[in-house]
Structures are given as C-alpha cells and as structure tokens.
Amino acid sequence: MPRLRLSFPKGRSRAWAPGAWLRAADRMKKTLPRLRFTPAVITFATTLAVVVLFLVSVPILDFIEMKTYDLRFVSRGPRELAAPVVLAVIDEHSLDTEGRWPWPRTKMAALVEALSRQGARVIGFDIGFLEPEGDGTPGDGSGAEVSANDRVFAEAIRGSQAAVVLGHFFHMDRRDLAQPLPPEEIGRRIDGIAHSRYPLTFFADDKPSESTFLEAYAPEGNLEVLTDAAASSGYFNIIPDRDGVVRWMPLVIRARGDLFTPLSLQCVYQYLDRPDLMVRVSASGIDGIDLGELHVPTDEFGRLLVNYLGPPKSIPHYSVGSILGGELPGDPFRDRIVLVGATAAGIHDFEVSPFGPVYPGIEVHGTVIANMLGGDFLNKPKWTEIFDLGSIVVACTITGVAVRRLSALPGTFFLVGFLALQVFVSGWMFVRDGVWLNIVYPLLGLVATGANLTVYKYFTEERRRKSLRETFGRYVSGPVIEIMLQDPDKLQLGGEEKTLSVLFCDLVGFTDYSEQLQPHEMVEIIGDFFQEMTDRIFEQEGTLKEYVGDQLMGIFGAPLYHPDHAARACRAALAMQDRLRIMRTEWVGRGRPALRARIGVNSGPMLVGNLGSVYRFSYGVLGDNVNLGSRLEAINKLYGTEIIIGENTARLVDGQFRLRVLDWVRVKGRQSPETLSELLGPTGTVFPDAREQSLLRYGEALEIYRAGRWNEAIALFQEAHDLWPEERAAQVMRNRCRYFLANPIQDEWDGVFRERRK
C-alpha cells in the first residue's frame, strides 16, 4: 500500500499558504485511487485490528471472556471430590445448639480436641483470632494480658494430634485502615506471621519486575499465644476479578520483601509432612510453586486458577454443633484436612463463583486444597497467548476465504459452524486438559471479518447479483439464478439426462369464460391464479418452467437435485388444489366464475438444461416423460378428476400419499400402457364414510372390469356412483363397460384402454 508523504514548503511555517494546501490536496487525489479495498486487504486489516485489541486487553471484551469461562464450568458440570478434605461449618444448627456468635475460645478448644480425637490430620481455621477474649489487651496482637480462655485454646492447639493451621489476612492497601501504621508496627506484625513465609525462593534468571508480585500493606495476625501454639498459619485473602467472581486464588503475597503462603497451601504443606516448599521465579514472573514433588501451576502473578468441583456443598459440610454434640456416625474426619469456617447467616463469608452468586468462602479454600492434592489443575500457560493469537489469525483468514466464495446463506451457516467449532475446541480443551483458551477474541475476528466482507460484497458483488435477480427472478426460480451466478458456463446450450418430476396445471374452461369477461378481469384472474400456483411450486423448491396461455409447468429435482422430487411435486399439486378451492370461494363472492384446474404429474428420465437456439434459450426439460405429464393433465377431463399421476411417480411416492388406481391406458403416441392413479391426499387422509365406500366399490369394480366381466363391473361402478354422486370416474367406466357389451372387443382383452384423443 503506498504511503502518503506530506512535506512542508521550504522556508514556510506549518500554516501553509492556500496554494500549498491545494497542491497537497491534488497529490492526495492522485494517490488515493490507488488505495483499493479488496477482500484480502479487508481481511488483513480486520485481523490486525483484532490482534491489537487482544494485545492491549479491552476491558469489555475481557469481561465477556470471563463470563464464557464461567459458562464452561456450568456446561462441564460437577465433578466428584477425590481429595481428603472436608468442612466443619458454623451454621444455623451450630448457633441453635451452641449459642450465638462469637463463641468463647473454650468452645473452639473443644472443637480442636474433638476433631483431633476423631483422627483429623490437619485442622485449618478460616477464622481470625485477632484479639484477646474478655479483659485482655485487644488490638495489638502482642499476646499481653491474654485471657484464660485464650490460654485454654492455645493448650488445645498445642496438644492436638492434628496439625493446626491458623488463618490471618493482609490489608492490601493503606486505605483499608483508618490511620496509617508506623513502620515499626508493620515490621512487628510481619515478624508475627514469620512461620507463614515461603522458606525457599528459586530465581531461574534475572529477577522479575516489581509489578509481578501482589503487594500487601500490612498483615492482621492472630494472638501471639495462639500463633506460637499452632503448627503454622496462612492468609485467607480472596481477591475477586473485576466482575466480582472469584476465579483465582493468590498463592503468593509479598509484604516488606518477604513472600507469604495462603491458608490452603499451608494445610497441604502440613498434610504432606512439610516437604520442601519453594516459589519458582523467572524474568517473566512466577512460574509456579514446588511442594516436594508436587508442582502447582500459577500465572505470572502467582495466582492459581480455582477448579471448582461444582455448586456449594461439592465438598462435604459437617455442622460444628453436630461435631461438639457427638452426633456424627463413623469417622468422617480421619486422615483428612478439616477446614473450620462460618456459613450461618450474619456471620458467613460468601463469594461469587462460576456456579452462582452465593458460594461459601471456606469452600473456595477447600476447593484449592482439593485441586492441589488431586493434581486437578486449571491452567493458562504462556503458550496459550500464542495459541490465542494463532486462533485469531486462522479464524479471520479462513472466514475471509470462505465468505468471499460463498453466498449469504451458506456463508452464514459457515460462520455459525466455525463459531461452534471454536467454542467446542475451547470447551474440549478446558474439560480434557484444564486449559483456558480464549474464545471471545477469535470469535470477534470471525464475526468482524465476516461482517466486513459481507458489507463489501453488498456494495460490490451483491449489487450485480441483485440486478440479475430482479431481471430473471420473475421467470426462473432462485436456485437457477444462483447457478447462473456461480457458474456462467451453465448458460451454454445443451443439457444432461436426469430422473426428475414435472407438473402441468391448466384452468378448466377459462377460454369459454373469457368471452364473457372484460380484458382487465381476465388479466386479474389469470394473474391471481398464476401467482398462487407458482407460490405452491416454490414452497416445494420446484422450478417454474413457463406460462403458456392458462397453463403452467413446474419442474422438481432440477436444477438443484432433491431425491424426493416426486413427493415434492405431489405435495405441490395438493397444495395448489387446496388453495384453488379457497380462491373459488373468493371469486364467486366477487362475481367471477368458479374455475377449476386439472393437474398432471409424471416422473422419469428426461433431458434437462439450457435448451434452445443461438437466438434464444431457456432452462427446461425435454423427453417422452415430459410429454406424458402433459397428457396426464389433459386426461383428467376424461375421468372428471383433479390430479392424475403416472405410474413412475406412484412408485416413487409409494406409502407417502393416498392413491387410487383409475385405469390402465395406452396413451395416444405411446405403445406401452400406463397405470393412471388419482392423487387423493397425504397418507392417512380420511373421507366421509360414503366416499370411502364409493372408493372401495370402484376398486372392486376395476378388478372385475379388467377381467372382462362387464355386467358385474357395471353394477359395482353404478353402486360407487350412487354412494358418491360426484364420482364421475365411476360413470365413465360404467359407460365404457356398456359400450363394450354393445360392441364386443375383437382382439384378446388385456385390460388396457386405448385412448383415441390427444
């Protein structure tokens, strides 16, 4: 693409003289025509724009991506808990049995003793014991003048067979406190949680930037007497995303240069008998946590994606009231990590999770423990960014190629299918490998590319297509136009042989009535008739061949082939007669004649294509089966029927429609006999009882007629007519039998009537 270079006139300021502006404008006019928008340029520009948006991270798009991430959990469904972790919750039952919150520390001591007796391996508290109970000195965390209850609790912790892990929290910002803390107080507090530091930090290469770590202002620790008695402690800070949903658990928080561990990690650390614990750090950020042989993946900020097991209570909840009351059977806590926290109304700590807006905070910590012990991690590694960029490029490129070559409807189907494929792959990788791949930006690229190219096609190619449709749309069906647009070679003379179905429809007596009507009335009647009948053909995706006088011809199975072309033709014929019955009522109300129509349908091999001469050609069909279809329409007049179909058509639609055999006829101009069938309706059509009996008698009479027993056939044909006086075919066959009685057949009777008229 050429660049526009603007230079200032020598010796002049940027406030150009009018002549300079005119000369620059002239240069731009000469350059701009060379800047052509092509599908390739549009695709490239759209891809580049989406890549830039991905790299700069647009908040609204990131928000949508986070919601699609949540939907992946919902679509995946819940999973079974495979890790030894349970929750001891202070719920409504606990408050009913043990009294209102806060409880005395002696009750917490009793809980530790009960859990220890029942075989718990680790007891973690999602509760902070930040101040002395009773008349002790509150707030300083120094342990001075602690109450007797605090000491009882400390002794219970110290004497527990289970490792007890206390929970504390960090003030992440100075604004969390009413007054800033003096530096020495912050230092004292950090020293108070020293045993929650990471013992080892491994730097693979250069140290990362300061923005890598989540930085805390100051901790709020437990009483010193309790901290000294416990095996360790960890923070229980939970930091939601911008939309309030908790998706990440910070496994590393830095305060005053030291790195600290969360409650969940400390519980696992104690459960695994305190293996080597180390943070891996590289120039790109935190690479994960090593817990002995267990590697816990994190993002560059030290955060773990929480792999939720399901809705609340996916991890077993046990009421503290039931634990203290000895109401629990069995050993639900043996060799397990037991987290203690509150879920009762008024004292609960609820978070928003992908599974809903009310999720116990204690269960978030329990889920992180289950992820670590079960090795069931979700991950968004560095390579996913490259994959996401590649997905954007591939989505835009493939969409650009496909949309350029497809019309509107197939193009829409392609976009929807490709979109579904992208969603499926992302969901499949999430469920199978626990990898979070971006959905929104590739889909944005797909939709943006498709939309831009669609607009481009509308203003260029579609304008030409629209003109062509307007020119030919009145004469041929939409599929024919599409073939003309997609492959101009199809407009050459010639054709190919295919098995198709044709339909002929003709108004009865219109010529006679035309002498009684004004010209404009004739035009209105024939126009209404053609429009309604053509609509019925198009409903079955047939092709209108032509209008000749008061007759029209339709083709089914070409140019777009449908295996059920015969059934489509029959459905169109029935729909045409149904619509014509309604039109007759409307015509009579307007003083017009109640015209009827005859329809003939035939199927078989015929020549189809653009037929004609070098002066004029049109899309159509030729062949003996086409001529037979026309003859079937005309032969309705003989039997007084509305729709007659040929034996090929009857064979193709066998079982789909209700038919009755009318006669066996050797049509003029054909040597082979043809079985004529009347199309009565879809399978299951039921007529009045008299009509049903009439049809039954006609069938019986036809068999006797074919055997040449004229007198018996006459009686049955007469009975069929008496049962249903509108049964004209029975009259025709009765009169024919009488003729055969009066004029005996000289040759051997084969049951086939030879039609003399054409």
SULZI-V38635 format. One record per backbone hydrogen bond with DSSP energy under -1.0 kcal/mol. CO is the residue of the C=O (numbers start at 1). NH is the residue of the N-H. E is the energy in kcal/mol with one decimal. If there is no record, write none. Layout:
CO & NH & E
CO & NH & E
This chain:
9 & 12 & -2.0
14 & 16 & -1.9
17 & 21 & -1.8
18 & 22 & -2.0
19 & 23 & -2.3
20 & 24 & -2.4
21 & 25 & -2.5
22 & 26 & -2.1
23 & 27 & -2.0
24 & 28 & -2.1
25 & 29 & -2.1
26 & 30 & -1.6
27 & 31 & -1.4
28 & 32 & -3.1
31 & 34 & -1.7
32 & 35 & -2.2
34 & 36 & -1.5
38 & 42 & -2.8
39 & 43 & -2.6
40 & 44 & -2.5
41 & 45 & -2.7
42 & 46 & -2.5
43 & 47 & -2.5
44 & 48 & -2.6
45 & 49 & -2.3
46 & 50 & -2.4
47 & 51 & -2.4
48 & 52 & -2.3
49 & 53 & -2.2
50 & 54 & -2.4
51 & 55 & -2.4
52 & 56 & -2.3
53 & 57 & -1.2
58 & 62 & -2.6
59 & 63 & -2.5
60 & 64 & -1.9
61 & 65 & -2.3
62 & 66 & -2.3
63 & 67 & -1.6
64 & 68 & -2.0
65 & 69 & -2.0
66 & 70 & -1.9
67 & 71 & -2.1
68 & 72 & -1.3
69 & 73 & -1.0
70 & 74 & -1.7
71 & 75 & -2.8
72 & 76 & -1.9
73 & 77 & -2.3
83 & 85 & -2.0
84 & 337 & -2.7
86 & 339 & -2.3
87 & 318 & -2.6
88 & 341 & -1.8
89 & 91 & -1.2
89 & 320 & -2.6
90 & 343 & -1.8
90 & 344 & -1.9
91 & 95 & -2.0
92 & 96 & -2.2
93 & 97 & -2.0
94 & 98 & -2.9
95 & 99 & -1.5
104 & 107 & -1.4
104 & 108 & -1.1
105 & 109 & -2.3
106 & 110 & -2.1
107 & 111 & -1.9
108 & 112 & -2.2
109 & 113 & -2.4
110 & 114 & -2.5
111 & 115 & -2.6
112 & 116 & -2.4
113 & 117 & -2.5
114 & 118 & -1.7
115 & 120 & -2.3
116 & 119 & -1.5
119 & 335 & -3.0
121 & 163 & -2.2
122 & 338 & -3.3
123 & 165 & -3.3
124 & 340 & -3.2
129 & 223 & -2.1
144 & 137 & -1.2
147 & 151 & -1.6
148 & 152 & -2.3
149 & 153 & -2.3
150 & 154 & -2.5
151 & 155 & -2.6
152 & 156 & -2.1
153 & 157 & -2.1
154 & 158 & -2.6
155 & 159 & -2.4
163 & 123 & -2.9
164 & 231 & -2.0
164 & 232 & -1.3
165 & 125 & -2.5
166 & 234 & -2.2
168 & 236 & -2.5
169 & 220 & -3.1
171 & 217 & -2.6
171 & 218 & -1.6
173 & 176 & -2.1
174 & 177 & -1.6
182 & 186 & -2.0
183 & 187 & -2.6
184 & 188 & -2.2
185 & 189 & -2.4
186 & 190 & -2.4
187 & 191 & -2.2
188 & 192 & -1.3
191 & 194 & -1.3
193 & 196 & -2.1
194 & 197 & -1.8
196 & 261 & -2.6
200 & 279 & -1.8
202 & 281 & -3.3
209 & 212 & -1.7
214 & 254 & -3.1
218 & 171 & -3.5
220 & 169 & -1.4
223 & 227 & -2.8
224 & 228 & -2.7
226 & 230 & -1.8
232 & 166 & -2.1
234 & 168 & -1.7
235 & 263 & -2.8
241 & 244 & -2.4
245 & 241 & -2.9
247 & 306 & -2.7
249 & 304 & -2.9
253 & 260 & -2.5
254 & 216 & -3.0
255 & 258 & -1.9
258 & 255 & -2.3
259 & 198 & -2.6
260 & 253 & -1.2
261 & 235 & -1.8
262 & 266 & -2.1
263 & 267 & -2.1
264 & 268 & -2.0
265 & 269 & -2.6
266 & 270 & -2.3
267 & 271 & -2.4
268 & 272 & -2.3
269 & 274 & -2.6
270 & 273 & -1.6
276 & 292 & -2.7
278 & 290 & -2.9
279 & 202 & -3.3
280 & 287 & -2.8
281 & 204 & -3.4
282 & 285 & -1.5
285 & 282 & -3.1
288 & 280 & -2.6
289 & 296 & -3.5
290 & 278 & -2.4
291 & 294 & -1.8
294 & 291 & -3.8
296 & 289 & -2.5
299 & 302 & -2.1
300 & 286 & -2.2
302 & 251 & -2.7
303 & 299 & -2.0
304 & 249 & -2.7
306 & 308 & -1.3
309 & 79 & -3.1
316 & 87 & -2.3
318 & 89 & -2.4
319 & 323 & -1.9
320 & 324 & -2.8
321 & 325 & -1.6
322 & 327 & -2.7
323 & 326 & -1.1
333 & 336 & -1.7
336 & 121 & -2.2
336 & 122 & -1.7
337 & 86 & -2.5
338 & 124 & -2.8
339 & 88 & -3.4
340 & 126 & -3.2
341 & 90 & -2.5
344 & 347 & -1.5
349 & 361 & -4.2
351 & 359 & -2.3
352 & 246 & -3.2
353 & 356 & -1.7
356 & 353 & -3.0
359 & 351 & -3.8
360 & 364 & -1.1
361 & 365 & -1.5
362 & 366 & -2.0
363 & 367 & -2.4
364 & 368 & -2.0
365 & 369 & -2.0
366 & 370 & -2.3
367 & 371 & -2.6
368 & 372 & -2.2
369 & 373 & -2.7
370 & 374 & -2.2
371 & 376 & -1.2
375 & 377 & -1.2
379 & 436 & -2.3
381 & 384 & -1.4
382 & 385 & -1.6
383 & 387 & -2.4
384 & 388 & -3.2
385 & 389 & -2.4
386 & 390 & -2.6
387 & 391 & -2.7
388 & 392 & -2.1
389 & 393 & -2.3
390 & 394 & -3.0
391 & 395 & -2.8
392 & 396 & -2.4
393 & 397 & -2.6
394 & 398 & -2.9
395 & 399 & -2.0
396 & 400 & -2.5
397 & 401 & -2.3
398 & 402 & -2.9
399 & 403 & -2.8
400 & 404 & -1.1
402 & 406 & -1.1
407 & 411 & -2.6
408 & 412 & -2.3
409 & 413 & -2.5
410 & 414 & -2.6
411 & 415 & -2.4
412 & 416 & -2.6
413 & 417 & -2.7
414 & 418 & -3.2
415 & 419 & -2.5
416 & 420 & -2.6
417 & 421 & -2.2
418 & 422 & -2.4
419 & 423 & -2.3
420 & 424 & -2.7
421 & 425 & -2.9
422 & 426 & -2.2
423 & 427 & -2.6
424 & 428 & -3.0
425 & 429 & -2.6
426 & 430 & -1.8
427 & 431 & -2.4
428 & 432 & -3.0
429 & 433 & -1.6
429 & 435 & -1.6
434 & 379 & -3.0
439 & 443 & -2.0
440 & 444 & -2.7
441 & 445 & -2.6
442 & 446 & -2.4
443 & 447 & -3.0
444 & 448 & -3.0
445 & 449 & -2.5
446 & 450 & -2.5
447 & 451 & -3.0
448 & 452 & -2.8
449 & 453 & -2.5
450 & 454 & -2.0
451 & 455 & -2.4
452 & 456 & -2.3
453 & 457 & -3.0
454 & 458 & -2.2
455 & 459 & -2.0
457 & 462 & -4.4
460 & 464 & -1.1
461 & 465 & -2.3
462 & 466 & -2.9
463 & 467 & -1.7
464 & 468 & -2.0
465 & 469 & -2.6
466 & 470 & -2.5
467 & 471 & -1.6
468 & 472 & -2.5
469 & 473 & -3.0
472 & 475 & -1.9
472 & 476 & -2.2
477 & 481 & -1.6
478 & 482 & -2.3
479 & 483 & -2.0
480 & 484 & -2.2
481 & 485 & -2.4
482 & 486 & -2.8
483 & 487 & -2.5
487 & 490 & -2.2
488 & 491 & -2.0
489 & 492 & -1.8
496 & 608 & -2.8
498 & 606 & -2.3
500 & 604 & -2.2
501 & 556 & -2.8
502 & 602 & -1.9
503 & 554 & -2.7
504 & 600 & -2.4
505 & 552 & -2.4
506 & 598 & -2.6
509 & 513 & -2.1
510 & 514 & -1.9
513 & 516 & -2.0
518 & 522 & -2.3
519 & 523 & -2.3
520 & 524 & -2.1
521 & 525 & -2.6
522 & 526 & -2.6
523 & 527 & -2.2
524 & 528 & -2.6
525 & 529 & -2.5
526 & 530 & -2.6
527 & 531 & -2.3
528 & 532 & -2.4
529 & 533 & -2.5
530 & 534 & -2.6
531 & 535 & -2.2
532 & 536 & -1.5
533 & 537 & -1.6
534 & 538 & -2.7
535 & 539 & -2.0
537 & 542 & -2.4
538 & 541 & -2.0
543 & 555 & -2.8
546 & 553 & -1.9
548 & 551 & -2.2
550 & 507 & -1.5
551 & 548 & -3.2
552 & 505 & -2.3
553 & 545 & -2.8
553 & 546 & -1.0
554 & 503 & -2.4
555 & 543 & -3.2
556 & 501 & -2.0
562 & 565 & -1.4
564 & 568 & -2.2
565 & 569 & -2.2
566 & 570 & -2.1
567 & 571 & -2.6
568 & 572 & -2.4
569 & 573 & -2.2
570 & 574 & -2.4
571 & 575 & -2.4
572 & 576 & -2.4
573 & 577 & -2.0
574 & 578 & -2.3
575 & 579 & -2.5
576 & 580 & -2.2
577 & 581 & -1.8
578 & 582 & -1.3
579 & 583 & -2.2
580 & 584 & -2.3
581 & 585 & -1.4
582 & 586 & -1.8
583 & 587 & -3.0
584 & 588 & -2.6
585 & 589 & -1.8
587 & 592 & -3.3
588 & 591 & -1.6
593 & 595 & -1.7
596 & 508 & -3.4
598 & 506 & -2.3
599 & 644 & -2.1
600 & 504 & -2.6
601 & 646 & -2.1
602 & 502 & -2.8
604 & 500 & -2.1
606 & 498 & -2.5
607 & 622 & -2.2
608 & 496 & -2.6
609 & 620 & -2.7
610 & 494 & -1.8
611 & 618 & -2.6
616 & 613 & -2.9
618 & 611 & -2.9
620 & 609 & -2.1
622 & 607 & -2.6
623 & 627 & -1.9
624 & 628 & -2.2
625 & 629 & -1.6
626 & 630 & -1.7
627 & 631 & -2.1
628 & 632 & -2.5
629 & 633 & -1.6
630 & 634 & -1.8
631 & 635 & -2.3
634 & 637 & -1.6
635 & 639 & -1.2
636 & 640 & -1.7
636 & 641 & -1.5
642 & 599 & -2.8
643 & 679 & -1.6
644 & 601 & -2.1
645 & 677 & -1.8
646 & 650 & -2.5
647 & 651 & -2.1
648 & 652 & -1.9
649 & 653 & -1.8
653 & 656 & -2.6
656 & 683 & -1.7
658 & 680 & -2.4
658 & 681 & -1.1
660 & 678 & -3.0
663 & 676 & -2.8
664 & 753 & -3.3
665 & 674 & -3.3
666 & 755 & -1.6
667 & 670 & -2.3
674 & 665 & -2.7
676 & 662 & -3.0
676 & 663 & -1.1
677 & 645 & -2.8
678 & 660 & -1.5
681 & 658 & -3.4
682 & 685 & -1.9
688 & 692 & -2.5
689 & 693 & -2.6
690 & 694 & -2.1
691 & 695 & -2.4
692 & 696 & -2.0
693 & 697 & -2.5
694 & 698 & -2.3
695 & 699 & -2.1
696 & 700 & -2.1
697 & 701 & -2.8
698 & 702 & -2.3
699 & 703 & -1.5
700 & 704 & -1.8
701 & 705 & -2.9
702 & 706 & -2.1
703 & 707 & -1.1
704 & 709 & -1.9
705 & 708 & -1.5
708 & 710 & -1.3
709 & 713 & -2.1
710 & 714 & -2.7
711 & 715 & -1.8
712 & 716 & -2.0
713 & 717 & -2.9
714 & 718 & -2.5
715 & 719 & -2.2
716 & 720 & -2.4
717 & 721 & -2.0
718 & 722 & -2.7
719 & 723 & -2.2
720 & 724 & -1.4
724 & 727 & -2.7
726 & 728 & -1.7
728 & 732 & -2.3
729 & 733 & -2.4
730 & 734 & -2.4
731 & 735 & -2.7
732 & 736 & -1.9
733 & 737 & -2.1
734 & 738 & -2.0
735 & 739 & -2.0
736 & 740 & -2.4
737 & 741 & -2.0
738 & 742 & -2.1
739 & 743 & -2.4
753 & 666 & -3.2
